[in-house]
């Protein structure tokens, strides 16, 4: 579950954040398409986690850390922080 979220977040940031303009050829439309994937997966994750405190078990694990890191990275990215309507 957490890895399905990490990859599209990374692709969104890589293709939409100005910090990567000189490092990679960016494809903004692809980045925006990946943003939509992120929101779909967050909604699915929210549904699947309904009533559960942690992702992978009944305690805090690396899965929880990866999701937290991924979401925080996306939230801190200048062009990715606001959800498009």
Biopython code that builds the backbone (N, CA, C, O; Angstrom):
import numpy as np
from Bio.PDB.StructureBuilder import StructureBuilder

atoms = [
    (1, "UNK", "N", (0.828, -1.190, 0.000)),
    (1, "UNK", "CA", (0.000, 0.000, 0.000)),
    (1, "UNK", "C", (0.874, 1.257, 0.000)),
    (1, "UNK", "O", (0.663, 2.160, -0.809)),
    (2, "UNK", "N", (1.847, 1.315, 0.899)),
    (2, "UNK", "CA", (2.657, 2.524, 1.000)),
    (2, "UNK", "C", (3.537, 2.732, -0.232)),
    (2, "UNK", "O", (3.774, 3.871, -0.637)),
    (3, "UNK", "N", (4.019, 1.648, -0.828)),
    (3, "UNK", "CA", (4.870, 1.780, -2.008)),
    (3, "UNK", "C", (4.071, 2.221, -3.229)),
    (3, "UNK", "O", (4.611, 2.874, -4.122)),
    (4, "UNK", "N", (2.788, 1.870, -3.273)),
    (4, "UNK", "CA", (1.932, 2.343, -4.355)),
    (4, "UNK", "C", (1.739, 3.853, -4.283)),
    (4, "UNK", "O", (1.407, 4.481, -5.288)),
    (5, "UNK", "N", (1.938, 4.427, -3.140)),
    (5, "UNK", "CA", (1.799, 5.864, -2.954)),
    (5, "UNK", "C", (3.122, 6.585, -3.186)),
    (5, "UNK", "O", (3.148, 7.674, -3.758)),
    (6, "UNK", "N", (4.204, 5.985, -2.746)),
    (6, "UNK", "CA", (5.515, 6.630, -2.815)),
    (6, "UNK", "C", (5.929, 6.955, -4.250)),
    (6, "UNK", "O", (6.374, 8.070, -4.520)),
    (7, "UNK", "N", (5.793, 6.009, -5.164)),
    (7, "UNK", "CA", (6.250, 6.203, -6.544)),
    (7, "UNK", "C", (5.520, 7.337, -7.268)),
    (7, "UNK", "O", (6.187, 8.179, -7.869)),
    (8, "UNK", "N", (4.181, 7.402, -7.243)),
    (8, "UNK", "CA", (3.538, 8.517, -7.947)),
    (8, "UNK", "C", (3.806, 9.879, -7.297)),
    (8, "UNK", "O", (3.807, 10.900, -7.986)),
    (9, "UNK", "N", (4.031, 9.905, -5.994)),
    (9, "UNK", "CA", (4.402, 11.169, -5.359)),
    (9, "UNK", "C", (5.758, 11.624, -5.881)),
    (9, "UNK", "O", (5.944, 12.792, -6.221)),
    (10, "UNK", "N", (6.703, 10.691, -5.940)),
    (10, "UNK", "CA", (8.035, 11.029, -6.445)),
    (10, "UNK", "C", (7.963, 11.518, -7.889)),
    (10, "UNK", "O", (8.630, 12.490, -8.245)),
    (11, "UNK", "N", (7.159, 10.853, -8.724)),
    (11, "UNK", "CA", (7.037, 11.265, -10.122)),
    (11, "UNK", "C", (6.352, 12.618, -10.251)),
    (11, "UNK", "O", (6.691, 13.401, -11.138)),
    (12, "UNK", "N", (5.391, 12.900, -9.377)),
    (12, "UNK", "CA", (4.726, 14.201, -9.389)),
    (12, "UNK", "C", (5.731, 15.305, -9.074)),
    (12, "UNK", "O", (5.810, 16.305, -9.788)),
    (13, "UNK", "N", (6.491, 15.120, -8.012)),
    (13, "UNK", "CA", (7.470, 16.126, -7.605)),
    (13, "UNK", "C", (8.544, 16.297, -8.671)),
    (13, "UNK", "O", (8.890, 17.423, -9.027)),
    (14, "UNK", "N", (9.065, 15.206, -9.175)),
    (14, "UNK", "CA", (10.132, 15.274, -10.179)),
    (14, "UNK", "C", (9.687, 16.005, -11.436)),
    (14, "UNK", "O", (10.497, 16.678, -12.073)),
    (15, "UNK", "N", (8.425, 15.888, -11.806)),
    (15, "UNK", "CA", (7.956, 16.475, -13.056)),
    (15, "UNK", "C", (7.253, 17.814, -12.909)),
    (15, "UNK", "O", (6.882, 18.422, -13.913)),
    (16, "UNK", "N", (7.060, 18.294, -11.670)),
    (16, "UNK", "CA", (6.374, 19.577, -11.494)),
    (16, "UNK", "C", (7.136, 20.582, -10.637)),
    (16, "UNK", "O", (6.837, 21.775, -10.681)),
    (17, "UNK", "N", (8.102, 20.131, -9.867)),
    (17, "UNK", "CA", (8.822, 21.022, -8.961)),
    (17, "UNK", "C", (9.979, 21.707, -9.691)),
    (17, "UNK", "O", (10.783, 21.039, -10.343)),
    (18, "UNK", "N", (10.067, 23.044, -9.583)),
    (18, "UNK", "CA", (11.131, 23.775, -10.269)),
    (18, "UNK", "C", (12.546, 23.332, -9.885)),
    (18, "UNK", "O", (13.473, 23.523, -10.671)),
    (19, "UNK", "N", (12.731, 22.759, -8.727)),
    (19, "UNK", "CA", (14.065, 22.353, -8.299)),
    (19, "UNK", "C", (14.663, 21.293, -9.237)),
    (19, "UNK", "O", (15.883, 21.147, -9.306)),
    (20, "UNK", "N", (13.820, 20.568, -9.945)),
    (20, "UNK", "CA", (14.298, 19.511, -10.829)),
    (20, "UNK", "C", (14.435, 19.957, -12.289)),
    (20, "UNK", "O", (14.836, 19.157, -13.134)),
    (21, "UNK", "N", (14.115, 21.202, -12.599)),
    (21, "UNK", "CA", (14.143, 21.670, -13.985)),
    (21, "UNK", "C", (15.499, 21.480, -14.653)),
    (21, "UNK", "O", (15.553, 21.123, -15.830)),
    (22, "UNK", "N", (16.563, 21.704, -13.953)),
    (22, "UNK", "CA", (17.901, 21.579, -14.539)),
    (22, "UNK", "C", (18.481, 20.184, -14.379)),
    (22, "UNK", "O", (19.520, 19.878, -14.966)),
    (23, "UNK", "N", (17.841, 19.347, -13.610)),
    (23, "UNK", "CA", (18.362, 18.003, -13.358)),
    (23, "UNK", "C", (17.747, 16.954, -14.291)),
    (23, "UNK", "O", (18.413, 15.995, -14.679)),
    (24, "UNK", "N", (16.491, 17.141, -14.641)),
    (24, "UNK", "CA", (15.760, 16.170, -15.455)),
    (24, "UNK", "C", (14.929, 16.902, -16.496)),
    (24, "UNK", "O", (14.561, 18.061, -16.302)),
    (25, "UNK", "N", (14.640, 16.233, -17.589)),
    (25, "UNK", "CA", (13.643, 16.757, -18.513)),
    (25, "UNK", "C", (12.298, 16.512, -17.849)),
    (25, "UNK", "O", (11.940, 15.373, -17.548)),
    (26, "UNK", "N", (11.563, 17.579, -17.627)),
    (26, "UNK", "CA", (10.281, 17.456, -16.948)),
    (26, "UNK", "C", (9.143, 17.321, -17.956)),
    (26, "UNK", "O", (9.188, 17.867, -19.058)),
    (27, "UNK", "N", (8.143, 16.590, -17.547)),
    (27, "UNK", "CA", (6.920, 16.409, -18.310)),
    (27, "UNK", "C", (5.761, 16.815, -17.397)),
    (27, "UNK", "O", (5.161, 15.962, -16.743)),
    (28, "UNK", "N", (5.441, 18.125, -17.348)),
    (28, "UNK", "CA", (4.429, 18.618, -16.405)),
    (28, "UNK", "C", (3.079, 17.923, -16.520)),
    (28, "UNK", "O", (2.428, 17.675, -15.506)),
    (29, "UNK", "N", (2.651, 17.605, -17.736)),
    (29, "UNK", "CA", (1.360, 16.925, -17.880)),
    (29, "UNK", "C", (1.387, 15.547, -17.220)),
    (29, "UNK", "O", (0.415, 15.127, -16.593)),
    (30, "UNK", "N", (2.509, 14.856, -17.372)),
    (30, "UNK", "CA", (2.663, 13.560, -16.717)),
    (30, "UNK", "C", (2.663, 13.741, -15.197)),
    (30, "UNK", "O", (2.054, 12.954, -14.472)),
    (31, "UNK", "N", (3.346, 14.778, -14.724)),
    (31, "UNK", "CA", (3.356, 15.067, -13.291)),
    (31, "UNK", "C", (1.957, 15.305, -12.750)),
    (31, "UNK", "O", (1.608, 14.833, -11.668)),
    (32, "UNK", "N", (1.162, 16.040, -13.512)),
    (32, "UNK", "CA", (-0.219, 16.305, -13.080)),
    (32, "UNK", "C", (-1.050, 15.025, -13.115)),
    (32, "UNK", "O", (-1.905, 14.815, -12.254)),
    (33, "UNK", "N", (-0.802, 14.174, -14.103)),
    (33, "UNK", "CA", (-1.510, 12.891, -14.152)),
    (33, "UNK", "C", (-1.136, 12.035, -12.941)),
    (33, "UNK", "O", (-1.986, 11.342, -12.380)),
    (34, "UNK", "N", (0.132, 12.084, -12.542)),
    (34, "UNK", "CA", (0.572, 11.339, -11.363)),
    (34, "UNK", "C", (-0.031, 11.917, -10.092)),
    (34, "UNK", "O", (-0.306, 11.183, -9.143)),
    (35, "UNK", "N", (-0.238, 13.235, -10.069)),
    (35, "UNK", "CA", (-0.907, 13.860, -8.914)),
    (35, "UNK", "C", (-2.293, 13.255, -8.735)),
    (35, "UNK", "O", (-2.708, 12.961, -7.614)),
    (36, "UNK", "N", (-3.012, 13.068, -9.847)),
    (36, "UNK", "CA", (-4.346, 12.464, -9.778)),
    (36, "UNK", "C", (-4.260, 11.044, -9.217)),
    (36, "UNK", "O", (-5.116, 10.628, -8.436)),
    (37, "UNK", "N", (-3.236, 10.308, -9.614)),
    (37, "UNK", "CA", (-3.028, 8.947, -9.091)),
    (37, "UNK", "C", (-2.802, 9.009, -7.578)),
    (37, "UNK", "O", (-3.334, 8.188, -6.831)),
    (38, "UNK", "N", (-2.018, 9.979, -7.139)),
    (38, "UNK", "CA", (-1.756, 10.137, -5.699)),
    (38, "UNK", "C", (-3.061, 10.320, -4.938)),
    (38, "UNK", "O", (-3.295, 9.654, -3.930)),
    (39, "UNK", "N", (-3.913, 11.225, -5.422)),
    (39, "UNK", "CA", (-5.175, 11.468, -4.716)),
    (39, "UNK", "C", (-6.093, 10.254, -4.740)),
    (39, "UNK", "O", (-6.793, 9.994, -3.762)),
    (40, "UNK", "N", (-6.101, 9.503, -5.844)),
    (40, "UNK", "CA", (-6.893, 8.270, -5.894)),
    (40, "UNK", "C", (-6.385, 7.269, -4.863)),
    (40, "UNK", "O", (-7.171, 6.635, -4.160)),
    (41, "UNK", "N", (-5.076, 7.135, -4.780)),
    (41, "UNK", "CA", (-4.506, 6.170, -3.835)),
    (41, "UNK", "C", (-4.689, 6.618, -2.391)),
    (41, "UNK", "O", (-4.888, 5.785, -1.507)),
    (42, "UNK", "N", (-4.624, 7.924, -2.140)),
    (42, "UNK", "CA", (-4.882, 8.416, -0.780)),
    (42, "UNK", "C", (-6.319, 8.135, -0.372)),
    (42, "UNK", "O", (-6.583, 7.739, 0.763)),
    (43, "UNK", "N", (-7.247, 8.342, -1.302)),
    (43, "UNK", "CA", (-8.656, 8.064, -1.000)),
    (43, "UNK", "C", (-8.865, 6.576, -0.718)),
    (43, "UNK", "O", (-9.571, 6.214, 0.223)),
    (44, "UNK", "N", (-8.245, 5.709, -1.541)),
    (44, "UNK", "CA", (-8.354, 4.272, -1.317)),
    (44, "UNK", "C", (-7.732, 3.889, 0.021)),
    (44, "UNK", "O", (-8.289, 3.084, 0.767)),
    (45, "UNK", "N", (-6.568, 4.475, 0.319)),
    (45, "UNK", "CA", (-5.893, 4.181, 1.579)),
    (45, "UNK", "C", (-6.748, 4.622, 2.762)),
    (45, "UNK", "O", (-6.844, 3.914, 3.765)),
    (46, "UNK", "N", (-7.363, 5.784, 2.641)),
    (46, "UNK", "CA", (-8.231, 6.280, 3.705)),
    (46, "UNK", "C", (-9.382, 5.307, 3.952)),
    (46, "UNK", "O", (-9.742, 5.033, 5.097)),
    (47, "UNK", "N", (-9.949, 4.795, 2.874)),
    (47, "UNK", "CA", (-11.040, 3.822, 2.992)),
    (47, "UNK", "C", (-10.546, 2.524, 3.627)),
    (47, "UNK", "O", (-11.191, 1.992, 4.530)),
    (48, "UNK", "N", (-9.410, 2.014, 3.162)),
    (48, "UNK", "CA", (-8.875, 0.758, 3.680)),
    (48, "UNK", "C", (-8.431, 0.855, 5.133)),
    (48, "UNK", "O", (-8.457, -0.137, 5.861)),
    (49, "UNK", "N", (-8.028, 2.033, 5.551)),
    (49, "UNK", "CA", (-7.541, 2.207, 6.923)),
    (49, "UNK", "C", (-8.645, 2.615, 7.893)),
    (49, "UNK", "O", (-8.384, 2.814, 9.080)),
    (50, "UNK", "N", (-9.846, 2.738, 7.412)),
    (50, "UNK", "CA", (-10.957, 3.145, 8.267)),
    (50, "UNK", "C", (-11.027, 2.231, 9.495)),
    (50, "UNK", "O", (-11.199, 1.018, 9.374)),
    (51, "UNK", "N", (-10.893, 2.828, 10.653)),
    (51, "UNK", "CA", (-10.949, 2.071, 11.903)),
    (51, "UNK", "C", (-9.624, 1.484, 12.352)),
    (51, "UNK", "O", (-9.548, 0.872, 13.417)),
    (52, "UNK", "N", (-8.579, 1.662, 11.553)),
    (52, "UNK", "CA", (-7.250, 1.154, 11.915)),
    (52, "UNK", "C", (-6.335, 2.319, 12.236)),
    (52, "UNK", "O", (-6.439, 3.396, 11.648)),
    (53, "UNK", "N", (-5.448, 2.087, 13.166)),
    (53, "UNK", "CA", (-4.506, 3.135, 13.544)),
    (53, "UNK", "C", (-3.229, 3.095, 12.707)),
    (53, "UNK", "O", (-2.630, 4.136, 12.439)),
    (54, "UNK", "N", (-2.812, 1.905, 12.295)),
    (54, "UNK", "CA", (-1.552, 1.747, 11.571)),
    (54, "UNK", "C", (-1.779, 1.020, 10.245)),
    (54, "UNK", "O", (-2.804, 0.366, 10.053)),
    (55, "UNK", "N", (-0.818, 1.142, 9.341)),
    (55, "UNK", "CA", (-0.968, 0.595, 7.993)),
    (55, "UNK", "C", (-0.781, -0.910, 7.921)),
    (55, "UNK", "O", (-1.646, -1.617, 7.404)),
    (56, "UNK", "N", (0.338, -1.409, 8.433)),
    (56, "UNK", "CA", (0.697, -2.805, 8.181)),
    (56, "UNK", "C", (0.372, -3.773, 9.316)),
    (56, "UNK", "O", (0.322, -4.984, 9.101)),
    (57, "UNK", "N", (0.154, -3.259, 10.498)),
    (57, "UNK", "CA", (-0.129, -4.167, 11.616)),
    (57, "UNK", "C", (-0.799, -3.373, 12.729)),
    (57, "UNK", "O", (-1.350, -2.297, 12.496)),
    (58, "UNK", "N", (-0.746, -3.905, 13.916)),
    (58, "UNK", "CA", (-1.362, -3.224, 15.053)),
    (58, "UNK", "C", (-0.375, -2.318, 15.791)),
    (58, "UNK", "O", (-0.641, -1.856, 16.901)),
    (59, "UNK", "N", (0.785, -2.074, 15.138)),
    (59, "UNK", "CA", (1.783, -1.177, 15.730)),
    (59, "UNK", "C", (2.452, -0.352, 14.625)),
    (59, "UNK", "O", (2.314, -0.651, 13.439)),
    (60, "UNK", "N", (3.157, 0.661, 15.028)),
    (60, "UNK", "CA", (3.871, 1.550, 14.113)),
    (60, "UNK", "C", (5.011, 0.794, 13.438)),
    (60, "UNK", "O", (5.825, 0.163, 14.112)),
    (61, "UNK", "N", (5.071, 0.859, 12.080)),
    (61, "UNK", "CA", (6.107, 0.139, 11.324)),
    (61, "UNK", "C", (6.709, 1.053, 10.260)),
    (61, "UNK", "O", (6.337, 2.221, 10.138)),
    (62, "UNK", "N", (7.637, 0.503, 9.500)),
    (62, "UNK", "CA", (8.260, 1.243, 8.406)),
    (62, "UNK", "C", (7.221, 1.690, 7.379)),
    (62, "UNK", "O", (7.403, 2.723, 6.735)),
    (63, "UNK", "N", (6.148, 0.943, 7.216)),
    (63, "UNK", "CA", (5.088, 1.328, 6.281)),
    (63, "UNK", "C", (4.500, 2.684, 6.676)),
    (63, "UNK", "O", (4.247, 3.528, 5.816)),
    (64, "UNK", "N", (4.286, 2.889, 7.956)),
    (64, "UNK", "CA", (3.749, 4.164, 8.443)),
    (64, "UNK", "C", (4.749, 5.297, 8.200)),
    (64, "UNK", "O", (4.366, 6.411, 7.841)),
    (65, "UNK", "N", (6.020, 5.000, 8.399)),
    (65, "UNK", "CA", (7.069, 6.000, 8.183)),
    (65, "UNK", "C", (7.119, 6.403, 6.714)),
    (65, "UNK", "O", (7.199, 7.591, 6.402)),
    (66, "UNK", "N", (7.073, 5.420, 5.802)),
    (66, "UNK", "CA", (7.133, 5.713, 4.372)),
    (66, "UNK", "C", (5.954, 6.557, 3.913)),
    (66, "UNK", "O", (6.132, 7.495, 3.136)),
    (67, "UNK", "N", (4.761, 6.239, 4.380)),
    (67, "UNK", "CA", (3.593, 7.034, 3.982)),
    (67, "UNK", "C", (3.715, 8.446, 4.526)),
    (67, "UNK", "O", (3.455, 9.412, 3.808)),
    (68, "UNK", "N", (4.104, 8.575, 5.777)),
    (68, "UNK", "CA", (4.258, 9.904, 6.368)),
    (68, "UNK", "C", (5.285, 10.713, 5.596)),
    (68, "UNK", "O", (5.040, 11.873, 5.264)),
    (69, "UNK", "N", (6.425, 10.116, 5.311)),
    (69, "UNK", "CA", (7.486, 10.804, 4.564)),
    (69, "UNK", "C", (6.993, 11.225, 3.183)),
    (69, "UNK", "O", (7.219, 12.359, 2.760)),
    (70, "UNK", "N", (6.327, 10.324, 2.487)),
    (70, "UNK", "CA", (5.847, 10.609, 1.140)),
    (70, "UNK", "C", (4.861, 11.765, 1.122)),
    (70, "UNK", "O", (4.979, 12.683, 0.310)),
    (71, "UNK", "N", (3.903, 11.716, 2.008)),
    (71, "UNK", "CA", (2.887, 12.776, 2.058)),
    (71, "UNK", "C", (3.511, 14.104, 2.463)),
    (71, "UNK", "O", (3.160, 15.146, 1.909)),
    (72, "UNK", "N", (4.428, 14.080, 3.421)),
    (72, "UNK", "CA", (5.094, 15.311, 3.833)),
    (72, "UNK", "C", (5.945, 15.888, 2.695)),
    (72, "UNK", "O", (5.995, 17.104, 2.512)),
    (73, "UNK", "N", (6.610, 15.020, 1.936)),
    (73, "UNK", "CA", (7.415, 15.491, 0.800)),
    (73, "UNK", "C", (6.528, 16.177, -0.222)),
    (73, "UNK", "O", (6.886, 17.229, -0.751)),
    (74, "UNK", "N", (5.394, 15.601, -0.497)),
    (74, "UNK", "CA", (4.487, 16.196, -1.476)),
    (74, "UNK", "C", (3.906, 17.503, -0.944)),
    (74, "UNK", "O", (3.783, 18.475, -1.689)),
    (75, "UNK", "N", (3.556, 17.533, 0.318)),
    (75, "UNK", "CA", (2.982, 18.744, 0.907)),
    (75, "UNK", "C", (3.995, 19.884, 0.937)),
    (75, "UNK", "O", (3.615, 21.052, 0.856)),
    (76, "UNK", "N", (5.280, 19.554, 1.054)),
    (76, "UNK", "CA", (6.309, 20.581, 1.112)),
    (76, "UNK", "C", (6.804, 21.048, -0.239)),
    (76, "UNK", "O", (7.583, 21.999, -0.316)),
    (77, "UNK", "N", (6.373, 20.403, -1.298)),
    (77, "UNK", "CA", (6.805, 20.768, -2.642)),
    (77, "UNK", "C", (6.008, 21.977, -3.112)),
    (77, "UNK", "O", (4.778, 21.939, -3.088)),
    (78, "UNK", "N", (6.680, 23.064, -3.543)),
    (78, "UNK", "CA", (5.983, 24.307, -3.871)),
    (78, "UNK", "C", (4.851, 24.175, -4.882)),
    (78, "UNK", "O", (3.793, 24.771, -4.685)),
    (79, "UNK", "N", (5.036, 23.420, -5.946)),
    (79, "UNK", "CA", (4.008, 23.335, -6.969)),
    (79, "UNK", "C", (3.072, 22.170, -6.762)),
    (79, "UNK", "O", (2.178, 21.945, -7.577)),
    (80, "UNK", "N", (3.255, 21.424, -5.690)),
    (80, "UNK", "CA", (2.461, 20.236, -5.470)),
    (80, "UNK", "C", (1.586, 20.375, -4.245)),
    (80, "UNK", "O", (0.721, 19.531, -4.011)),
    (81, "UNK", "N", (1.787, 21.416, -3.458)),
    (81, "UNK", "CA", (1.115, 21.490, -2.160)),
    (81, "UNK", "C", (-0.391, 21.735, -2.255)),
    (81, "UNK", "O", (-1.131, 21.329, -1.360)),
    (82, "UNK", "N", (-0.850, 22.380, -3.300)),
    (82, "UNK", "CA", (-2.288, 22.666, -3.414)),
    (82, "UNK", "C", (-2.946, 21.660, -4.348)),
    (82, "UNK", "O", (-2.472, 21.429, -5.461)),
    (83, "UNK", "N", (-4.027, 21.073, -3.893)),
    (83, "UNK", "CA", (-4.753, 20.114, -4.730)),
    (83, "UNK", "C", (-5.496, 20.866, -5.814)),
    (83, "UNK", "O", (-6.171, 21.859, -5.541)),
    (84, "UNK", "N", (-5.371, 20.392, -7.047)),
    (84, "UNK", "CA", (-6.105, 21.029, -8.138)),
    (84, "UNK", "C", (-7.551, 20.595, -8.117)),
    (84, "UNK", "O", (-7.875, 19.465, -7.751)),
    (85, "UNK", "N", (-8.399, 21.490, -8.507)),
    (85, "UNK", "CA", (-9.835, 21.169, -8.545)),
    (85, "UNK", "C", (-10.239, 20.755, -9.922)),
    (85, "UNK", "O", (-11.407, 20.445, -10.156)),
]
sb = StructureBuilder()
sb.init_structure("model")
sb.init_model(0)
sb.init_chain("A")
sb.init_seg("    ")
for serial, (resi, resn, name, xyz) in enumerate(atoms, 1):
    if name == "N":
        sb.init_residue(resn, " ", resi, " ")
    sb.init_atom(name, np.array(xyz, "f"), 0.0, 1.0, " ", f" {name:<3s}", serial, name[0])
structure = sb.get_structure()
